[in-house]
Every structure is written in structure tokens, then in C-alpha cells.
Amino acid sequence: MIFFDPLMNNVSLAVQFFLQIAVILLACRIVGAIAARFGQPQVVAEMITGVLLGPSLFGMLAPELQQWLFPWDKTQKLRDTSCYLFPASQLGLALYMFIVGMEFRVDIVSKRLKSSIAVSVAGMAAPFLLGAGLAWVFFHHTDLFPEKTKLSEAMLFLGASMCITAFPMLARIIHFKGLAGTTMGTVAIGAGAIDDATAWILLAIVLASFDDNISHALYNVGGAAGFVTVTLVVIRPLLARFSSLMIQDEKLTDAGLVIGLAMMSLGAWFTDMIGLHAVFGAFIMGAAMPRGIMVRDLAARIQPLAVSLLLPLFFTYSGLNTKIGLLNTWFLWAMCLAVLLAAVMGKWLACTLAARATGISSREAMGIGILMNARGLMELIIINIGLQRGIISEGLFATLVIMAVVTTLMASPIFERLVGSGAYKPEPEQ
């Protein structure tokens, strides 16, 4: 029984990691079985599980045991969960977004480019303006922003936080509901990708202003534009031209698998290096993979490991940083309600109206608006950065966490009730 002593500090990293994986996977499946009864996909269950395994529940009920299983004290460098859970979680996220990129229907985006751009612009502008307005109120009438945060930084940061869409979360919900390849699913994915990329650029501007180094933001924007251009204009045609060398007997060779994984890693590395998240590099590189046998076999060989093992680590890692208990006053709950209403009304209504205005049917436009309203853990990543850098207070952090969780939980059941997913079929390849 000494193995389970919460005070034991001499467990090796390997033993600790294996135990963590077992706990995470089993907990995700248990919560997933419960969440399925309420119409929630497994991805939402994994997000909730990550929060439950952190200080919000597990740490509150059994703090010593939770700290032993997931040590999070930066002073304990030899037993700090983040030193190995973080890279493993990022690998899982990048692999999944690589798969999403391979499933991304460029032909539908081209056909529905007007809709994707309109939904993206509307879905950013409305919540951004509402968020910036709330930031102005919070800045002048509360202490939710630290003294060293400037008004412009507060408005940009809260606006970016409000306008983001959970790109990885959105992708998994679309996959779960069988909407991949449909007009609704692809327009939402395209708009979500633009929204998140823009939100990260806005964050880069805030951080650059905070550090008095605006050249950092220019580096982000220029690097992202150059990466997308080189990947789609140069790398994509080269891969298509030499794809036959990576296929034998109508199957992808081991060399082809290695090349695909290497390209994914390079894309994730580059966008992470220039200050954007690794998911964008992995996604764009997935979109550049040659369609047909190569994409089919790459996805089939990568998906089981990425989705079943590595991706839950990402949600758990993010959840370990989340402290719902910080929302502990009536004032903070009132601010949370204001943020939640602004986030929902801004994103949902704006995206629905924009999609409808570009010729998409009322039902599909409603579905796009609902899907775009999910914010998930991309929101949590951004606000964690804001908290760590001292741009926002712990009170505002907790408020934004609640908004992210609630908008994500809303997406699936409201979609099923108002839209449904059974009647939508993928558009034919062009």
C-alpha cells in the first residue's frame, strides 16, 4: 500500500507517466459514457475530465493525492508534470489537426469562399467589439485587469478572447456528428481556422505591446503568411508529383508514413517558432498532403493513436491549469454572466446572419452559428497565457474559463435540438 502514499516523492518519471496515462484514459471514458447520455461528444467529456482531474475537483477533494499524481510545483523540477505531459499533449493535438487538415475539403472552401470569409469576419467583429467594450468597463470600474495592463491591451486581449472559436474542438464535434465534407462542416472549419489564426495574431500584438516590442507581432504575421504560401504553392505540388514513390501495391509505404509525419512535425515546429500555435502548422501541412491513397492511409494509421491516447493528454494538461474555484463572489458571477451573454450573442447571431446572407439555407446557417460559438480549450490556452504574463487577473481568468466551458457544452445539444445532423451528406468531390 505504500505505492499509493500521497507523500511519496521518489517515483520515477516513467512510472509516473504510465500511471497518469491510465488514470486519464479511464477517467475520460467514464465521463464520456455519462456525457453521451446528455448528447455530448467524447471531446467535450475529455475537456470536462481535464478540469475535474485538476485543482477544481480532484485537488479540492484529495489535494495531497492529486498533487502526488499530477505534481505541478515548478520548484520540484524532477517531478513536475508539465515537463513531460506538455510535449506529449502537444504531439497529440498536432497529430489530430494534421488529420483534420487531410480531411479538409479545399474544393468546398473554394466553392463557399464567400460564405467562409463572411462567417469568419462577422464571427470575429461582433464578439470582438462586445469584448472590447466590456474590457473598457472592467478597466475603468473594476480591478479585473492588473495596474500594469494598458487600456488598449485590455481591450485587444478581451476582444481576442471573445472572438476565438475552438478550432480543435470544432473539428472533433464536426467529425463526431458526421459533418466532415458537408457545406456546413467545411464552412465552419474554414471560418474557425481564420478566426483562431486572427485571434493568435491579436494576442501577439497584445504581447508585443506588453513587452514594448511591436516587431514581434510583425514577425508573427509575416511568418504565417509566408508559411501558408510556401506550403500550398511549393510543397503541395511537390508532394503530389512524387506521391507515387511513396505508394506500393495501392498502399502507403512505411517511408511515406515517415515523410508525412516529418512534414507535419516541420509545419507544427515552424508555426510554434514564429509565435502561432503548432496546430496551425499541422493543419496547413495536412491540407497539403496529396489526396487519394496517401491521405487515406495516413489518416487510418495515425488516427487511432492520436485520438484515443495522445489527444486526451492535451485536455488533461489544460485542465490542470484551470481553477474554477476562483469564481467565488457574486460580483464575479455577474461579470461572468455579462461576458457569457456577449460571447454567445456576438458569435452565434453574427455567424448565423452572415451565413444566411451568403446564400446558405436557414437551417444550415443556424448550425454554423451554433458550431462557431464553441470556444473550448483554445480559449483556455489564450487566457492561460494572459494570466501567466500578468495581463489579466485571476478573477477575470475564472470568468473566461466559465464562458469557455459553457459555450462549448451548449454547442452539441442545441445543435441537435435546433438543427440535427442526420440529413446532411458530404458534397461530391470536384
C-alpha positions in Angstrom: 0.0 0.0 0.0 3.0 2.3 0.3 2.9 2.8 -3.5 -0.3 4.9 -3.1 1.1 7.1 -0.3 0.4 10.6 -1.4 3.6 11.9 0.3 5.9 9.5 -1.7 8.2 11.7 -3.8 10.7 9.1 -5.3 8.6 7.8 -8.2 10.5 7.8 -11.5 9.1 9.9 -14.3 8.4 6.9 -16.4 6.3 5.1 -13.7 4.5 8.4 -13.0 3.7 9.0 -16.7 2.3 5.5 -17.2 0.1 5.8 -14.2 -1.1 9.2 -15.3 -2.0 7.8 -18.8 -4.1 5.0 -17.2 -5.9 7.4 -14.9 -6.6 9.9 -17.7 -7.8 7.4 -20.3 -10.1 5.6 -17.8 -11.5 8.8 -16.4 -12.1 10.2 -19.9 -14.1 7.1 -20.9 -16.2 7.1 -17.7 -17.1 10.8 -18.1 -17.6 10.2 -21.8 -20.2 7.5 -21.1 -22.1 9.9 -18.8 -21.7 12.8 -21.2 -23.1 10.7 -24.1 -26.4 10.4 -22.2 -26.7 14.2 -22.4 -25.8 14.4 -26.1 -22.2 15.5 -25.6 -19.4 14.1 -27.8 -16.4 12.4 -26.4 -14.3 15.5 -27.0 -16.4 17.6 -24.6 -16.1 14.8 -22.0 -12.4 14.9 -22.3 -12.4 18.7 -21.7 -14.5 18.3 -18.6 -12.4 15.4 -17.4 -9.2 17.5 -17.7 -10.8 20.2 -15.4 -12.1 17.5 -13.0 -8.6 16.0 -12.6 -7.1 19.3 -11.8 -7.5 21.5 -8.7 -11.1 22.3 -9.4 -12.4 18.9 -8.1 -9.8 16.2 -7.6 -7.5 18.8 -6.0 -10.3 20.0 -3.7 -11.4 16.6 -2.6 -7.9 15.0 -2.2 -5.3 17.7 -2.6 -2.3 15.6 -1.5 -3.2 12.6 -3.7 -3.9 15.0 -6.7 -0.5 16.7 -6.2 1.2 13.3 -6.0 -0.4 12.0 -9.1 -0.1 15.3 -11.1 2.8 17.2 -9.4 2.5 20.8 -10.6 5.0 22.6 -8.4 7.6 24.3 -10.7 10.2 24.2 -7.9 10.1 20.3 -8.0 11.8 20.2 -11.3 12.3 16.4 -11.3 8.7 15.7 -10.6 6.9 18.5 -12.5 4.1 17.0 -14.6 4.4 19.8 -17.2 7.9 18.8 -18.2 6.6 15.6 -20.0 2.8 16.0 -20.2 3.1 19.2 -22.1 5.1 17.9 -25.1 3.1 14.7 -25.2 -0.2 16.7 -25.3 1.1 19.0 -28.0 2.1 16.0 -30.1 -1.5 14.6 -29.8 -3.0 17.9 -30.7 -0.7 18.4 -33.7 -1.4 14.9 -35.0 -5.1 15.4 -34.7 -5.0 18.7 -36.5 -2.9 17.1 -39.2 -5.7 14.6 -39.8 -8.2 17.4 -39.8 -6.2 19.2 -42.5 -6.1 16.0 -44.6 -9.9 15.8 -44.4 -10.3 19.5 -45.2 -12.3 19.9 -48.4 -10.5 22.6 -50.3 -13.0 22.3 -53.2 -15.9 23.2 -50.9 -13.9 26.1 -49.4 -13.3 27.4 -52.9 -16.9 27.0 -53.8 -18.1 28.5 -50.5 -15.2 31.0 -50.1 -17.6 34.0 -49.8 -19.5 32.2 -47.0 -16.4 31.2 -45.1 -15.0 34.7 -45.2 -18.3 36.4 -44.3 -18.9 34.0 -41.4 -15.3 34.5 -40.2 -15.4 38.3 -40.4 -18.8 38.5 -38.7 -17.9 35.9 -36.1 -14.8 38.0 -35.1 -16.1 41.5 -35.5 -19.2 41.3 -33.3 -17.8 39.5 -30.3 -14.5 41.4 -30.5 -16.4 44.8 -30.3 -18.5 43.5 -27.4 -15.4 42.1 -25.6 -13.5 45.4 -26.2 -16.5 47.3 -24.7 -16.6 45.1 -21.7 -12.9 45.5 -21.3 -13.3 49.3 -21.2 -15.9 48.9 -18.5 -13.8 46.5 -16.5 -10.7 48.6 -16.8 -12.4 51.8 -15.5 -14.7 50.4 -12.9 -13.1 47.1 -11.6 -9.7 45.7 -10.7 -10.1 42.7 -13.1 -7.1 44.0 -15.1 -3.8 44.5 -13.2 -2.4 48.1 -13.0 0.4 47.4 -15.4 -2.1 46.5 -18.2 -2.8 49.4 -20.6 -6.4 50.1 -21.7 -5.5 49.2 -25.3 -4.0 45.9 -24.2 -7.0 45.1 -22.1 -9.4 45.8 -25.0 -7.4 43.8 -27.5 -6.9 40.9 -25.2 -10.6 40.5 -24.1 -11.8 41.1 -27.7 -9.5 38.4 -29.0 -10.6 36.0 -26.2 -14.3 36.6 -27.0 -13.9 36.1 -30.8 -12.0 32.9 -30.8 -13.5 29.6 -31.9 -12.2 26.3 -30.6 -10.6 25.0 -33.8 -9.6 21.6 -32.5 -12.9 21.2 -30.5 -14.9 22.3 -33.5 -13.1 19.8 -35.7 -13.9 16.9 -33.3 -17.6 17.9 -32.9 -18.0 18.1 -36.7 -16.3 14.6 -37.0 -18.5 13.2 -34.2 -21.7 14.4 -35.9 -20.7 13.2 -39.4 -20.5 16.7 -40.9 -17.0 16.4 -42.3 -17.1 17.2 -46.0 -20.5 18.9 -45.8 -21.1 22.5 -46.6 -22.0 23.3 -43.0 -18.9 21.5 -41.6 -16.4 22.9 -44.1 -17.6 26.5 -43.9 -17.5 26.3 -40.1 -14.0 24.7 -40.2 -12.7 27.3 -42.7 -14.2 30.2 -40.7 -12.9 28.7 -37.4 -9.4 28.4 -38.8 -9.4 32.1 -39.9 -10.9 33.2 -36.5 -8.3 31.3 -34.5 -5.4 32.5 -36.6 -6.6 36.1 -36.3 -7.1 35.7 -32.5 -3.5 34.5 -32.2 -2.2 37.4 -34.2 -4.2 39.8 -32.0 -2.6 38.0 -28.9 0.8 38.5 -30.5 0.1 42.2 -30.8 -1.0 42.4 -27.2 2.1 40.6 -26.0 4.3 42.8 -28.2 2.7 45.9 -26.7 3.1 44.5 -23.3 6.8 43.9 -23.9 7.2 47.1 -25.9 8.3 45.1 -28.9 5.9 45.6 -31.9 8.4 43.8 -34.2 7.3 40.5 -32.6 3.8 40.9 -34.0 5.1 41.7 -37.5 7.2 38.6 -37.3 4.2 36.5 -36.5 2.0 37.9 -39.3 4.8 37.8 -41.9 5.9 34.3 -40.9 2.4 32.9 -41.0 1.7 34.4 -44.5 5.0 33.1 -45.8 4.4 29.6 -44.4 0.9 29.2 -45.9 2.2 30.5 -49.3 5.2 28.2 -49.4 3.3 25.1 -48.2 0.4 25.4 -50.6 2.2 26.8 -53.6 5.5 24.9 -53.4 5.3 21.9 -51.0 1.9 20.7 -52.0 2.7 20.4 -55.8 6.0 18.7 -55.0 4.3 16.1 -52.7 1.7 15.4 -55.3 4.3 15.0 -58.0 6.3 12.4 -56.0 3.5 10.7 -54.2 3.7 7.7 -56.4 7.1 7.0 -55.0 5.5 6.6 -51.5 2.8 4.1 -52.6 3.3 0.5 -53.4 0.6 -2.1 -54.2 -2.1 0.6 -53.6 -0.9 1.1 -50.1 1.2 3.8 -48.4 4.7 2.6 -47.7 6.5 3.0 -44.3 8.7 5.6 -45.9 5.6 7.5 -47.0 4.3 7.4 -43.4 7.6 8.8 -42.1 7.6 11.6 -44.7 4.1 12.5 -43.8 4.9 12.6 -40.1 8.1 14.6 -40.7 6.2 17.2 -42.8 3.6 17.5 -40.0 6.3 18.0 -37.4 8.1 20.6 -39.5 4.9 22.6 -40.0 4.0 22.4 -36.3 7.6 23.4 -35.4 7.6 26.4 -37.7 4.3 28.0 -36.6 5.2 27.4 -33.0 8.6 29.0 -33.5 7.1 32.2 -35.0 4.6 32.6 -32.1 1.5 31.0 -33.5 0.2 27.7 -32.1 1.6 24.4 -33.5 -2.0 23.3 -34.6 -2.0 25.8 -37.5 1.2 24.4 -39.0 0.0 20.8 -38.6 -3.4 21.7 -40.1 -1.9 23.5 -43.2 0.6 20.7 -43.8 -2.3 18.2 -43.6 -4.2 20.2 -46.2 -1.1 20.0 -48.4 -0.9 16.2 -48.4 -1.8 14.5 -51.8 -5.4 13.3 -51.8 -6.2 9.7 -52.5 -4.3 6.7 -51.2 -1.7 8.8 -49.3 -4.3 10.8 -47.3 -6.5 7.7 -46.8 -3.7 5.5 -45.3 -2.0 8.3 -43.3 -5.3 9.1 -41.6 -6.0 5.4 -40.9 -2.6 4.8 -39.4 -2.4 8.0 -37.3 -5.9 8.5 -36.1 -6.3 5.6 -33.6 -3.2 6.6 -31.6 -3.8 10.3 -31.8 -7.5 10.3 -30.8 -7.5 7.5 -28.3 -4.2 8.1 -26.5 -2.5 11.4 -27.1 -5.3 13.9 -27.5 -6.8 13.2 -24.0 -3.4 14.2 -22.6 -3.9 17.7 -24.2 -7.2 18.2 -22.5 -5.9 17.0 -19.1 -2.8 19.2 -19.3 -5.0 22.3 -20.0 -7.4 21.3 -17.2 -4.7 21.1 -14.7 -4.2 24.8 -15.1 -7.9 25.6 -14.6 -9.2 26.7 -11.1 -13.0 27.1 -11.3 -13.0 27.9 -7.5 -11.6 31.4 -8.3 -15.1 32.5 -9.2 -16.1 33.0 -5.6 -18.1 36.3 -5.3 -21.5 37.5 -6.6 -19.7 40.3 -8.4 -17.6 37.9 -10.4 -20.7 35.8 -11.2 -22.4 39.0 -12.5 -19.3 39.8 -14.6 -19.3 36.2 -15.8 -22.9 36.4 -16.9 -22.2 39.6 -18.9 -19.2 38.0 -20.6 -21.2 34.9 -21.4 -24.2 36.8 -22.9 -21.9 39.0 -25.0 -19.9 35.9 -26.2 -23.0 33.9 -27.2 -25.0 36.7 -28.8 -22.0 38.1 -30.6 -20.7 34.9 -32.1 -23.9 32.8 -32.6 -26.1 35.5 -34.1 -23.4 37.2 -36.2 -22.2 33.9 -37.8 -25.8 32.8 -38.5 -26.8 36.1 -40.2 -23.5 36.2 -42.2 -24.0 32.6 -43.4 -27.6 33.3 -44.3 -26.7 36.5 -46.2 -24.3 34.5 -48.5 -27.0 32.1 -49.7 -26.8 29.2 -47.2 -30.1 27.8 -46.1 -31.6 29.0 -42.8 -31.1 25.6 -41.1 -27.5 25.2 -42.2 -26.8 28.9 -41.3 -28.2 28.2 -37.8 -26.0 25.2 -37.5 -22.8 27.1 -38.5 -23.6 29.8 -35.9 -24.1 27.2 -33.2 -20.9 25.4 -34.1 -18.8 28.6 -34.2 -20.0 29.5 -30.7 -17.9 26.7 -29.1 -14.7 28.0 -27.7 -13.2 25.1 -25.7 -9.6 24.8 -24.8 -8.1 27.1 -27.4 -9.8 29.8 -25.3 -8.2 28.3 -22.2 -4.8 28.3 -23.8 -5.1 32.0 -24.7 -6.3 33.1 -21.3 -3.7 31.0 -19.5 -1.1 32.9 -21.4 -2.8 36.2 -20.4 -2.7 35.1 -16.7 0.9 33.9 -16.8 2.0 37.2 -18.4 0.1 39.3 -15.9 -2.3 40.8 -18.5 -5.5 39.6 -16.7 -6.3 38.9 -13.0 -7.2 35.6 -11.6 -10.8 36.8 -11.2 -11.1 37.6 -14.9 -9.4 34.3 -15.8 -12.0 32.3 -13.9 -14.8 34.3 -15.6 -13.4 33.5 -19.0 -13.0 29.8 -18.1 -16.7 29.6 -17.3 -17.5 31.2 -20.6 -15.3 28.8 -22.5 -16.8 25.7 -20.8 -20.4 26.8 -21.0 -20.3 27.8 -24.7 -18.7 24.5 -25.6 -21.2 22.5 -23.6 -24.0 24.4 -25.3 -22.9 23.5 -28.8 -23.8 19.9 -29.2 -27.3 19.7 -27.5 -28.5 22.9 -29.0 -27.3 21.8 -32.4 -29.2 18.5 -32.2 -32.3 20.3 -31.0 -32.4 23.1 -33.5 -30.6 21.7 -36.5 -30.0 17.9 -36.3 -27.2 16.2 -38.3 -28.8 13.1 -39.9 -29.9 14.7 -43.1 -26.6 16.2 -44.2 -24.4 14.5 -46.7 -20.9 15.3 -47.9 -20.7 17.2 -51.2 -19.2 15.2 -54.1 -15.5 15.6 -54.9 -14.7 18.0 -57.7 
